[in-house]
Amino acid sequence: GSGSDCGRGERKCGRQERNLKSHCSGRAEAARAEEEEEEEDDMDASAAVEKVRTPSDTARCRGQGSVRLPPTPEMDPMSLRGAGACLVCKSSCSGFQPHSWRKACVACGCSTVNHAPPDGDAEDDQRMGRLLGDSPWSHLTAKVKGGGGLRVYKRNRMIVTNPVVSRKDPTFNTTTYDWAPAGLNQKLAMQYMELLPESQRPVSGTPGALQRRRHLLSQLPVYDQDPMKCQSLGSEDEVSAMILFVKQFKLEVLGVGEVGLPGEGGALKEAAAQRTAKEVKGHGDKAEAVQHQNQSVSRSSASSAVNGTDDKTEYRCTGCHGDVSKDSPVVYAERAGYHDALWHPTCFVCSECGHGLADLVYFWSNQKLLCGRHYCESVWPRCCGCDELIFCKSFITAEDGRTWHPQHYCCWKCGQSLDSPCQH
């Protein structure tokens, strides 16, 4: 092209390079930005979330635009009526037809999760905000202005822009990740993504992004954390038991994995201690915050010498026990101790089902990683009929160990008790 065309191309590339540099901030810079924006969290919310009572209002999120809020904060099975065909049955399913109390489709019998639309970010962010909001990981959430204490997930999205060289003015390819580990520069975040199988990378509009959403819905069912979403709680005692259970696992078991390089456990531990101290000094239940801080210190100091200290030269994955390269990103879990354990990204999975932990949300129990679903099932039985946890004292247990609420121990088709033979 002409000299002027080249000049325009150079200026455009220069602007793009500055944008990329601006986007790729380091861990320390991200921590400072988080602290500076703590005050803004009271007024800001995720771009994908809006206030429930005033759907006409909008909320802004750091790094995202404004989006109107949906009238319902959670994925209601009834709202999916007539949705697309089942992801499992495909064309043989005429569309989602919700059962009155089963978390399944009447048309094909598959679960609600298999009919989940791919564009449910707003609902997911609100559900995640509710889960993390009253936990030591509340810094990953933001308050919704005028939301009556409602908190939403500050989901970290990553946009990667690469120039495409051509004979004319340079163009750019943009890739958007629906989720990326928080607190990383773009180079390290991309290293993490490249370690995942391509089919599991949450690139917007791809099967990987849909798989992420399905895992969120399956591993972290809203009816495992919110009594208001349970249809089977039959008494105040059952409601109280569930509230106590949820409060306990948020403070003692729930965690969110952190990505860093081998040897950075000390820095992550210090950052966690600073967050906890800030919570103690600021708002919330101070006694609980102090308890969490003491637990964190004891976990990190009582090292089992699996990975030693930060000056160690060799590291092994806690999951597969294989070698870990010092320049390759790994996942840390505070509940397991920053000096005691680290995982390859592909090894950070539920020890029960083997699936990757969505958005690195884990439950640490008996020295094992679990997804929310399987941790809850290890404490309370789950009904095979409605898929909700069973908090009542009287329930039915089959010889194979499966359990039911008494009222849900019935045939799918006719509703007759499973103890009585029927034509189905």
VOPAGU-2260 file (C-alpha; in pm, 1 decimal, decimal comma):
REM VOPAGU-2260
SITE   aa  ch    i         X         Y         Z
SITE  GLY   A    0       0,0       0,0       0,0
SITE  SER   A    1      97,7     367,1      -0,5
SITE  GLY   A    2     306,9     530,2     271,2
SITE  SER   A    3      -4,6     681,1     427,6
SITE  ASP   A    4    -167,4     336,7     440,5
SITE  CYS   A    5     138,4     194,3     615,4
SITE  GLY   A    6     133,8     482,6     858,5
SITE  ARG   A    7    -228,9     415,6     945,5
SITE  GLY   A    8    -150,9      45,8     988,5
SITE  GLU   A    9     143,4     122,0    1218,4
SITE  ARG   A   10     -67,2     358,8    1428,2
SITE  LYS   A   11    -345,9      98,5    1453,0
SITE  CYS   A   12     -96,4    -171,8    1556,0
SITE  GLY   A   13      52,3      66,9    1810,3
SITE  ARG   A   14    -287,6     133,5    1962,3
SITE  GLN   A   15    -359,9    -240,9    1970,5
SITE  GLU   A   16     -25,3    -313,4    2138,4
SITE  ARG   A   17     -97,2     -50,8    2404,8
SITE  ASN   A   18    -441,2    -204,2    2461,3
SITE  LEU   A   19    -290,1    -548,2    2504,2
SITE  LYS   A   20     -30,0    -419,5    2747,5
SITE  SER   A   21    -299,5    -246,2    2944,4
SITE  HIS   A   22    -500,6    -567,8    2957,5
SITE  CYS   A   23    -204,8    -781,1    3072,8
SITE  SER   A   24    -159,9    -647,9    3427,8
SITE  GLY   A   25      39,8    -845,8    3683,0
SITE  ARG   A   26     -87,0   -1015,2    3996,9
SITE  ALA   A   27      24,4    -729,2    4221,8
SITE  GLU   A   28    -144,0    -470,9    4001,4
SITE  ALA   A   29    -464,3    -674,6    3999,4
SITE  ALA   A   30    -457,1    -693,5    4378,6
SITE  ARG   A   31    -415,3    -316,6    4406,3
SITE  ALA   A   32    -696,7    -257,8    4161,7
SITE  GLU   A   33    -922,8    -491,5    4358,0
SITE  GLU   A   34    -853,7    -300,1    4678,3
SITE  GLU   A   35    -910,2      37,7    4512,8
SITE  GLU   A   36   -1241,2     -78,0    4367,1
SITE  GLU   A   37   -1375,2    -228,0    4690,2
SITE  GLU   A   38   -1581,0      83,8    4747,7
SITE  GLU   A   39   -1715,9      67,5    4393,3
SITE  ASP   A   40   -1842,3    -288,1    4454,0
SITE  ASP   A   41   -2129,1    -149,8    4660,5
SITE  MET   A   42   -2263,8      21,8    4350,7
SITE  ASP   A   43   -2131,6    -200,6    4071,7
SITE  ALA   A   44   -2241,4    -545,0    3963,0
SITE  SER   A   45   -2165,3    -796,6    3693,4
SITE  ALA   A   46   -2251,4    -682,8    3343,8
SITE  ALA   A   47   -2469,9    -987,9    3310,5
SITE  VAL   A   48   -2677,4    -916,8    3621,1
SITE  GLU   A   49   -2947,5    -670,7    3710,6
SITE  LYS   A   50   -3164,4    -584,2    4007,6
SITE  VAL   A   51   -3456,8    -817,8    4054,3
SITE  ARG   A   52   -3715,8    -559,6    4156,1
SITE  THR   A   53   -3621,6    -304,3    3892,1
SITE  PRO   A   54   -3543,6    -483,8    3567,9
SITE  SER   A   55   -3524,7    -153,7    3384,7
SITE  ASP   A   56   -3213,9     -52,7    3576,4
SITE  THR   A   57   -2868,9    -147,9    3462,3
SITE  ALA   A   58   -2554,9    -248,0    3646,7
SITE  ARG   A   59   -2195,5    -211,0    3546,3
SITE  CYS   A   60   -1903,6    -439,8    3606,5
SITE  ARG   A   61   -1535,6    -367,1    3593,0
SITE  GLY   A   62   -1423,5    -427,0    3238,1
SITE  GLN   A   63   -1773,0    -495,2    3104,2
SITE  GLY   A   64   -2063,7    -295,5    2967,4
SITE  SER   A   65   -2415,3    -239,5    3094,1
SITE  VAL   A   66   -2684,8    -500,9    3054,2
SITE  ARG   A   67   -3046,0    -506,7    3167,6
SITE  LEU   A   68   -3131,0    -747,2    3448,2
SITE  PRO   A   69   -3359,1   -1043,9    3389,5
SITE  PRO   A   70   -3669,4   -1056,3    3608,2
SITE  THR   A   71   -3573,9   -1391,6    3760,0
SITE  PRO   A   72   -3240,2   -1440,8    3935,2
SITE  GLU   A   73   -3213,6   -1817,1    3889,6
SITE  MET   A   74   -3276,8   -2067,5    3614,0
SITE  ASP   A   75   -3636,9   -2169,0    3669,8
SITE  PRO   A   76   -3724,2   -2496,1    3491,6
SITE  MET   A   77   -4059,4   -2347,1    3395,0
SITE  SER   A   78   -3879,3   -2065,5    3214,0
SITE  LEU   A   79   -3721,8   -2324,5    2983,4
SITE  ARG   A   80   -4058,5   -2452,2    2857,9
SITE  GLY   A   81   -4039,7   -2500,1    2482,5
SITE  ALA   A   82   -3661,3   -2454,6    2481,0
SITE  GLY   A   83   -3445,3   -2630,3    2223,7
SITE  ALA   A   84   -3406,4   -3004,7    2191,3
SITE  CYS   A   85   -3220,4   -3203,5    2453,1
SITE  LEU   A   86   -2841,9   -3201,3    2417,4
SITE  VAL   A   87   -2845,4   -3577,2    2470,7
SITE  CYS   A   88   -3157,5   -3685,2    2279,0
SITE  LYS   A   89   -3117,4   -3409,0    2019,6
SITE  SER   A   90   -3390,3   -3417,4    1752,5
SITE  SER   A   91   -3584,6   -3696,5    1922,4
SITE  CYS   A   92   -3683,6   -3447,5    2196,0
SITE  SER   A   93   -3956,2   -3205,1    2090,3
SITE  GLY   A   94   -3841,3   -2940,9    2338,7
SITE  PHE   A   95   -3816,0   -2903,7    2714,2
SITE  GLN   A   96   -4137,4   -2976,7    2903,2
SITE  PRO   A   97   -4074,7   -2940,2    3278,8
SITE  HIS   A   98   -4199,7   -3194,3    3529,3
SITE  SER   A   99   -4385,9   -3047,3    3826,8
SITE  TRP   A  100   -4121,2   -3154,9    4079,1
SITE  ARG   A  101   -3857,0   -3365,0    3904,9
SITE  LYS   A  102   -3557,6   -3176,2    3766,9
SITE  ALA   A  103   -3620,4   -3332,8    3428,6
SITE  CYS   A  104   -3801,0   -3306,4    3097,4
SITE  VAL   A  105   -4131,4   -3489,0    3059,5
SITE  ALA   A  106   -4078,6   -3527,6    2684,1
SITE  CYS   A  107   -3748,8   -3717,0    2696,8
SITE  GLY   A  108   -3674,8   -3784,8    3063,9
SITE  CYS   A  109   -3333,8   -3615,2    3060,8
SITE  SER   A  110   -3226,9   -3368,6    3327,9
SITE  THR   A  111   -3286,6   -2994,1    3320,6
SITE  VAL   A  112   -2911,4   -2945,2    3280,8
SITE  ASN   A  113   -2923,2   -3115,4    2940,5
SITE  HIS   A  114   -3173,9   -2854,8    2822,6
SITE  ALA   A  115   -2987,3   -2552,7    2958,7
SITE  PRO   A  116   -2954,8   -2274,6    2700,5
SITE  PRO   A  117   -2599,9   -2153,5    2633,0
SITE  ASP   A  118   -2678,4   -1786,7    2711,3
SITE  GLY   A  119   -2750,4   -1797,5    3085,1
SITE  ASP   A  120   -2460,5   -1587,5    3213,7
SITE  ALA   A  121   -2682,5   -1352,9    3416,0
SITE  GLU   A  122   -2849,7   -1638,9    3601,2
SITE  ASP   A  123   -2517,7   -1816,8    3658,6
SITE  ASP   A  124   -2353,8   -1502,5    3797,3
SITE  GLN   A  125   -2636,6   -1444,9    4042,7
SITE  ARG   A  126   -2632,9   -1805,4    4157,9
SITE  MET   A  127   -2255,0   -1794,9    4203,7
SITE  GLY   A  128   -2284,3   -1462,4    4385,3
SITE  ARG   A  129   -2524,1   -1620,7    4632,2
SITE  LEU   A  130   -2290,1   -1915,5    4686,0
SITE  LEU   A  131   -1973,1   -1712,2    4740,6
SITE  GLY   A  132   -2123,9   -1401,2    4896,7
SITE  ASP   A  133   -2126,7   -1522,5    5258,1
SITE  SER   A  134   -1798,9   -1711,0    5234,7
SITE  PRO   A  135   -1429,7   -1622,3    5262,5
SITE  TRP   A  136   -1442,4   -1579,6    4883,0
SITE  SER   A  137   -1685,0   -1289,4    4887,6
SITE  HIS   A  138   -1413,3   -1075,1    4725,2
SITE  LEU   A  139   -1506,5   -1255,0    4403,2
SITE  THR   A  140   -1853,9   -1101,5    4424,1
SITE  ALA   A  141   -1998,7    -749,5    4411,0
SITE  LYS   A  142   -2306,7    -592,5    4566,2
SITE  VAL   A  143   -2592,1    -489,5    4342,6
SITE  LYS   A  144   -2696,1    -131,5    4406,2
SITE  GLY   A  145   -3047,6    -130,8    4546,9
SITE  GLY   A  146   -3050,8    -511,2    4547,0
SITE  GLY   A  147   -3119,2    -551,3    4917,7
SITE  GLY   A  148   -2786,5    -722,8    4985,4
SITE  LEU   A  149   -2788,4    -926,3    4664,3
SITE  ARG   A  150   -2437,7   -1010,3    4546,3
SITE  VAL   A  151   -2326,6   -1123,6    4202,9
SITE  TYR   A  152   -2023,7   -1310,0    4078,0
SITE  LYS   A  153   -1748,0   -1090,4    3935,2
SITE  ARG   A  154   -1680,4   -1343,4    3665,6
SITE  ASN   A  155   -1346,3   -1280,3    3501,3
SITE  ARG   A  156   -1376,7   -1277,2    3122,6
SITE  MET   A  157   -1072,6   -1263,3    2897,5
SITE  ILE   A  158   -1056,1   -1108,2    2551,1
SITE  VAL   A  159    -753,9   -1195,6    2339,6
SITE  THR   A  160    -686,3    -990,5    2027,7
SITE  ASN   A  161    -424,5   -1094,4    1774,1
SITE  PRO   A  162    -327,5    -899,9    1461,7
SITE  VAL   A  163    -369,7   -1069,5    1124,1
SITE  VAL   A  164    -107,2    -968,9     869,9
SITE  SER   A  165    -243,7    -901,3     522,7
SITE  ARG   A  166    -153,1    -694,7     217,3
SITE  LYS   A  167    -393,6    -421,6     322,4
SITE  ASP   A  168    -444,4    -258,5     660,3
SITE  PRO   A  169    -393,6    -508,3     943,4
SITE  THR   A  170    -701,8    -674,7    1082,6
SITE  PHE   A  171    -752,5    -844,3    1417,4
SITE  ASN   A  172    -892,6   -1172,4    1538,3
SITE  THR   A  173   -1066,6   -1151,8    1875,7
SITE  THR   A  174   -1129,8   -1451,6    2100,5
SITE  THR   A  175   -1349,4   -1413,4    2408,1
SITE  TYR   A  176   -1330,9   -1656,5    2698,9
SITE  ASP   A  177   -1648,5   -1669,8    2908,6
SITE  TRP   A  178   -1432,3   -1734,1    3213,5
SITE  ALA   A  179   -1063,7   -1716,0    3303,5
SITE  PRO   A  180    -876,2   -1749,2    3634,8
SITE  ALA   A  181    -872,6   -1422,7    3826,9
SITE  GLY   A  182    -561,9   -1221,1    3912,3
SITE  LEU   A  183    -338,9   -1330,7    3623,5
SITE  ASN   A  184    -171,7   -1145,8    3343,0
SITE  GLN   A  185    -287,6   -1251,0    2999,7
SITE  LYS   A  186      24,7   -1450,0    2919,7
SITE  LEU   A  187     -14,0   -1676,5    3222,3
SITE  ALA   A  188    -389,5   -1701,0    3171,7
SITE  MET   A  189    -333,6   -1814,6    2812,9
SITE  GLN   A  190     -75,7   -2069,5    2930,5
SITE  TYR   A  191    -340,9   -2207,4    3163,5
SITE  MET   A  192    -600,0   -2227,0    2885,7
SITE  GLU   A  193    -357,4   -2399,6    2649,7
SITE  LEU   A  194    -303,0   -2674,7    2906,0
SITE  LEU   A  195    -673,1   -2761,7    2888,8
SITE  PRO   A  196    -807,2   -2982,2    2608,3
SITE  GLU   A  197    -946,1   -2763,0    2333,0
SITE  SER   A  198   -1294,4   -2905,7    2390,8
SITE  GLN   A  199   -1286,6   -2776,0    2750,6
SITE  ARG   A  200   -1173,2   -2420,8    2683,9
SITE  PRO   A  201   -1463,9   -2182,7    2760,6
SITE  VAL   A  202   -1443,5   -1982,1    2439,5
SITE  SER   A  203   -1771,7   -1798,7    2381,6
SITE  GLY   A  204   -2005,4   -1978,3    2144,6
SITE  THR   A  205   -1815,1   -2308,6    2147,5
SITE  PRO   A  206   -1893,6   -2650,8    2299,4
SITE  GLY   A  207   -1633,3   -2573,8    2567,3
SITE  ALA   A  208   -1834,6   -2274,0    2689,6
SITE  LEU   A  209   -2154,3   -2480,2    2693,3
SITE  GLN   A  210   -1978,7   -2757,7    2884,3
SITE  ARG   A  211   -1864,8   -2504,4    3145,0
SITE  ARG   A  212   -2224,0   -2390,3    3197,7
SITE  ARG   A  213   -2357,7   -2744,2    3222,3
SITE  HIS   A  214   -2091,5   -2826,2    3482,1
SITE  LEU   A  215   -2183,4   -2518,3    3684,6
SITE  LEU   A  216   -2549,3   -2623,7    3691,1
SITE  SER   A  217   -2471,7   -2987,4    3767,2
SITE  GLN   A  218   -2189,9   -2943,7    4019,7
SITE  LEU   A  219   -2344,5   -2649,2    4205,7
SITE  PRO   A  220   -2723,0   -2701,2    4204,0
SITE  VAL   A  221   -2902,8   -2396,5    4337,8
SITE  TYR   A  222   -3127,5   -2621,2    4548,2
SITE  ASP   A  223   -2819,4   -2744,0    4737,4
SITE  GLN   A  224   -2749,4   -2394,1    4870,0
SITE  ASP   A  225   -3080,1   -2204,9    4884,7
SITE  PRO   A  226   -3380,8   -2334,7    5083,7
SITE  MET   A  227   -3605,3   -2103,5    4879,9
SITE  LYS   A  228   -3528,7   -2316,2    4572,2
SITE  CYS   A  229   -3623,4   -2645,1    4740,9
SITE  GLN   A  230   -3973,0   -2786,3    4697,5
SITE  SER   A  231   -3928,5   -3078,2    4937,7
SITE  LEU   A  232   -3854,0   -2906,0    5269,4
SITE  GLY   A  233   -4156,9   -2995,5    5475,6
SITE  SER   A  234   -4095,0   -2833,9    5814,0
SITE  GLU   A  235   -3915,2   -2550,4    5989,6
SITE  ASP   A  236   -3671,3   -2804,4    6133,3
SITE  GLU   A  237   -3572,4   -2915,7    5783,8
SITE  VAL   A  238   -3529,5   -2555,5    5668,4
SITE  SER   A  239   -3313,9   -2480,6    5974,7
SITE  ALA   A  240   -3104,5   -2792,9    5916,0
SITE  MET   A  241   -3034,8   -2688,7    5558,4
SITE  ILE   A  242   -2948,8   -2329,4    5652,5
SITE  LEU   A  243   -2702,0   -2453,9    5914,5
SITE  PHE   A  244   -2549,8   -2702,9    5669,1
SITE  VAL   A  245   -2498,5   -2438,0    5400,4
SITE  LYS   A  246   -2347,8   -2191,5    5646,5
SITE  GLN   A  247   -2108,3   -2455,9    5771,7
SITE  PHE   A  248   -1980,4   -2569,0    5432,4
SITE  LYS   A  249   -1929,9   -2210,9    5317,1
SITE  LEU   A  250   -1702,0   -2140,9    5614,2
SITE  GLU   A  251   -1523,6   -2475,3    5642,5
SITE  VAL   A  252   -1526,4   -2661,3    5310,0
SITE  LEU   A  253   -1600,5   -2436,4    5011,1
SITE  GLY   A  254   -1306,5   -2293,7    4819,5
SITE  VAL   A  255   -1201,5   -2143,4    4486,6
SITE  GLY   A  256    -878,9   -2259,4    4325,5
SITE  GLU   A  257    -608,3   -2005,2    4243,0
SITE  VAL   A  258    -371,6   -2027,6    3948,7
SITE  GLY   A  259      -3,5   -1945,8    3976,5
SITE  LEU   A  260     340,3   -2085,2    3907,9
SITE  PRO   A  261     504,9   -2349,0    4127,2
SITE  GLY   A  262     672,3   -2169,2    4415,6
SITE  GLU   A  263     414,3   -1890,1    4438,5
SITE  GLY   A  264     226,7   -2051,9    4726,7
SITE  GLY   A  265     381,7   -1809,7    4975,0
SITE  ALA   A  266     263,0   -1505,3    4781,1
SITE  LEU   A  267     -87,2   -1650,0    4748,7
SITE  LYS   A  268     -93,9   -1727,9    5120,8
SITE  GLU   A  269       5,9   -1370,9    5205,4
SITE  ALA   A  270    -259,8   -1228,9    4972,0
SITE  ALA   A  271    -523,3   -1450,6    5136,6
SITE  ALA   A  272    -415,5   -1333,4    5483,2
SITE  GLN   A  273    -443,8    -970,4    5374,3
SITE  ARG   A  274    -795,9   -1027,6    5240,7
SITE  THR   A  275    -899,5   -1193,2    5564,7
SITE  ALA   A  276    -752,4    -912,3    5772,5
SITE  LYS   A  277    -943,0    -663,9    5562,1
SITE  GLU   A  278   -1266,4    -854,5    5621,9
SITE  VAL   A  279   -1202,1    -856,1    5996,3
SITE  LYS   A  280   -1134,7    -482,9    5994,8
SITE  GLY   A  281   -1425,8    -402,4    5769,0
SITE  HIS   A  282   -1769,3    -557,4    5754,4
SITE  GLY   A  283   -1927,4    -895,8    5814,0
SITE  ASP   A  284   -1918,3   -1142,9    6100,9
SITE  LYS   A  285   -1583,7   -1070,0    6264,9
SITE  ALA   A  286   -1580,6   -1388,1    6472,0
SITE  GLU   A  287   -1625,8   -1600,0    6159,7
SITE  ALA   A  288   -1361,8   -1404,0    5969,5
SITE  VAL   A  289   -1111,9   -1450,5    6254,8
SITE  GLN   A  290   -1195,9   -1821,8    6262,1
SITE  HIS   A  291   -1127,3   -1848,3    5887,6
SITE  GLN   A  292    -797,9   -1660,9    5928,5
SITE  ASN   A  293    -685,2   -1895,3    6205,0
SITE  GLN   A  294    -780,8   -2199,3    5999,7
SITE  SER   A  295    -590,7   -2062,9    5700,2
SITE  VAL   A  296    -276,8   -2001,0    5904,2
SITE  SER   A  297    -289,4   -2346,0    6063,3
SITE  ARG   A  298    -339,5   -2517,6    5727,4
SITE  SER   A  299     -50,1   -2336,1    5564,9
SITE  SER   A  300     189,2   -2369,2    5858,1
SITE  ALA   A  301     120,3   -2738,3    5923,7
SITE  SER   A  302     293,2   -2845,7    5604,2
SITE  SER   A  303     317,2   -3213,9    5525,9
SITE  ALA   A  304     631,8   -3144,6    5319,8
SITE  VAL   A  305     469,0   -3270,6    5003,0
SITE  ASN   A  306     590,0   -2969,2    4813,5
SITE  GLY   A  307     802,9   -2806,1    5080,4
SITE  THR   A  308     863,4   -2432,9    5075,4
SITE  ASP   A  309     878,0   -2183,1    4793,2
SITE  ASP   A  310    1249,7   -2242,2    4733,6
SITE  LYS   A  311    1188,7   -2602,6    4637,0
SITE  THR   A  312    1329,3   -2701,1    4299,0
SITE  GLU   A  313    1101,5   -2995,6    4221,4
SITE  TYR   A  314     724,1   -3016,5    4242,2
SITE  ARG   A  315     472,7   -3296,9    4201,1
SITE  CYS   A  316     105,0   -3281,0    4120,9
SITE  THR   A  317    -116,3   -3379,9    4413,5
SITE  GLY   A  318    -358,3   -3541,9    4169,5
SITE  CYS   A  319    -148,9   -3757,1    3935,3
SITE  HIS   A  320     179,5   -3736,0    4132,9
SITE  GLY   A  321     357,6   -3646,8    3811,1
SITE  ASP   A  322     630,5   -3386,2    3774,8
SITE  VAL   A  323     535,6   -3021,0    3745,0
SITE  SER   A  324     742,2   -2779,2    3539,8
SITE  LYS   A  325     846,6   -2463,5    3725,3
SITE  ASP   A  326     733,1   -2242,3    3437,0
SITE  SER   A  327     394,6   -2412,2    3392,5
SITE  PRO   A  328      82,5   -2277,0    3569,8
SITE  VAL   A  329     -73,2   -2490,7    3841,6
SITE  VAL   A  330    -383,3   -2467,5    4061,2
SITE  TYR   A  331    -359,1   -2407,3    4436,0
SITE  ALA   A  332    -635,5   -2474,8    4689,1
SITE  GLU   A  333    -617,4   -2271,1    5009,3
SITE  ARG   A  334    -813,2   -2534,8    5201,6
SITE  ALA   A  335    -542,2   -2788,6    5119,6
SITE  GLY   A  336    -258,9   -2554,2    5221,4
SITE  TYR   A  337     -58,9   -2340,2    4981,6
SITE  HIS   A  338     265,7   -2525,5    5061,7
SITE  ASP   A  339     112,1   -2870,5    5075,9
SITE  ALA   A  340     -62,9   -2920,7    4745,2
SITE  LEU   A  341     -81,7   -2810,2    4383,7
SITE  TRP   A  342    -243,0   -2957,4    4075,5
SITE  HIS   A  343    -196,9   -2964,1    3701,2
SITE  PRO   A  344    -495,9   -2775,6    3552,2
SITE  THR   A  345    -630,0   -3100,7    3405,1
SITE  CYS   A  346    -591,8   -3278,8    3742,4
SITE  PHE   A  347    -801,0   -3027,9    3939,2
SITE  VAL   A  348   -1109,6   -3249,4    3926,0
SITE  CYS   A  349   -1375,2   -3393,5    4153,9
SITE  SER   A  350   -1240,1   -3713,3    4311,0
SITE  GLU   A  351   -1586,2   -3869,3    4284,7
SITE  CYS   A  352   -1703,0   -3797,1    3927,7
SITE  GLY   A  353   -1369,5   -3704,7    3768,6
SITE  HIS   A  354   -1506,0   -3391,4    3599,7
SITE  GLY   A  355   -1305,9   -3069,5    3595,7
SITE  LEU   A  356   -1422,6   -2832,4    3868,8
SITE  ALA   A  357   -1618,0   -2550,8    3702,5
SITE  ASP   A  358   -1460,0   -2208,8    3759,2
SITE  LEU   A  359   -1222,7   -2390,5    4000,9
SITE  VAL   A  360   -1492,2   -2403,2    4272,8
SITE  TYR   A  361   -1411,9   -2697,5    4499,6
SITE  PHE   A  362   -1516,1   -2854,1    4830,4
SITE  TRP   A  363   -1226,9   -2985,7    5040,2
SITE  SER   A  364   -1327,0   -3286,5    5249,7
SITE  ASN   A  365   -1123,0   -3575,4    5391,5
SITE  GLN   A  366    -816,1   -3451,8    5205,0
SITE  LYS   A  367    -997,5   -3476,4    4871,3
SITE  LEU   A  368   -1131,9   -3237,4    4610,5
SITE  LEU   A  369   -1504,0   -3270,6    4548,0
SITE  CYS   A  370   -1757,7   -3082,5    4342,1
SITE  GLY   A  371   -2047,3   -2928,3    4534,0
SITE  ARG   A  372   -2291,7   -3201,2    4432,0
SITE  HIS   A  373   -2078,6   -3487,8    4556,2
SITE  TYR   A  374   -1973,8   -3313,8    4875,5
SITE  CYS   A  375   -2336,9   -3250,4    4968,4
SITE  GLU   A  376   -2423,4   -3612,7    4890,5
SITE  SER   A  377   -2145,0   -3725,8    5125,5
SITE  VAL   A  378   -2319,2   -3548,6    5413,8
SITE  TRP   A  379   -2690,3   -3578,9    5334,1
SITE  PRO   A  380   -2872,8   -3835,1    5115,8
SITE  ARG   A  381   -3008,6   -3715,8    4781,8
SITE  CYS   A  382   -3353,6   -3803,7    4651,6
SITE  CYS   A  383   -3343,9   -3999,8    4325,4
SITE  GLY   A  384   -3680,8   -3850,7    4237,5
SITE  CYS   A  385   -3646,5   -3474,6    4281,2
SITE  ASP   A  386   -3263,2   -3456,7    4303,5
SITE  GLU   A  387   -3282,7   -3246,6    4622,1
SITE  LEU   A  388   -3104,9   -3329,5    4947,3
SITE  ILE   A  389   -3310,2   -3514,2    5206,5
SITE  PHE   A  390   -3329,4   -3335,9    5541,3
SITE  CYS   A  391   -3632,8   -3521,8    5679,6
SITE  LYS   A  392   -3579,6   -3800,8    5933,6
SITE  SER   A  393   -3792,3   -4055,2    5749,9
SITE  PHE   A  394   -3696,8   -4154,7    5396,1
SITE  ILE   A  395   -3675,5   -4464,7    5178,9
SITE  THR   A  396   -3348,8   -4647,7    5109,1
SITE  ALA   A  397   -3320,3   -4919,6    4843,9
SITE  GLU   A  398   -3092,1   -5220,7    4862,9
SITE  ASP   A  399   -2847,1   -5054,7    4627,0
SITE  GLY   A  400   -2821,3   -4748,8    4852,8
SITE  ARG   A  401   -3037,8   -4511,7    4651,6
SITE  THR   A  402   -3267,6   -4286,6    4853,0
SITE  TRP   A  403   -3603,0   -4111,4    4805,3
SITE  HIS   A  404   -3836,0   -3876,2    4982,9
SITE  PRO   A  405   -4140,0   -4093,8    5071,2
SITE  GLN   A  406   -4364,2   -3888,0    4841,8
SITE  HIS   A  407   -4120,8   -3922,9    4549,6
SITE  TYR   A  408   -4083,2   -4301,9    4561,6
SITE  CYS   A  409   -4307,5   -4351,5    4262,1
SITE  CYS   A  410   -4326,9   -4438,5    3894,0
SITE  TRP   A  411   -4223,9   -4172,8    3642,3
SITE  LYS   A  412   -4531,5   -4228,1    3426,6
SITE  CYS   A  413   -4825,9   -4305,7    3654,3
SITE  GLY   A  414   -4706,2   -4197,1    3997,5
SITE  GLN   A  415   -4775,6   -4536,9    4156,3
SITE  SER   A  416   -4545,9   -4648,0    4441,7
SITE  LEU   A  417   -4239,8   -4839,8    4324,6
SITE  ASP   A  418   -4329,8   -5113,5    4571,5
SITE  SER   A  419   -4638,8   -5190,6    4362,1
SITE  PRO   A  420   -4588,7   -5328,8    4008,9
SITE  CYS   A  421   -4727,0   -5115,6    3728,1
SITE  GLN   A  422   -4734,5   -5142,2    3349,6
SITE  HIS   A  423   -4448,8   -4894,6    3315,1
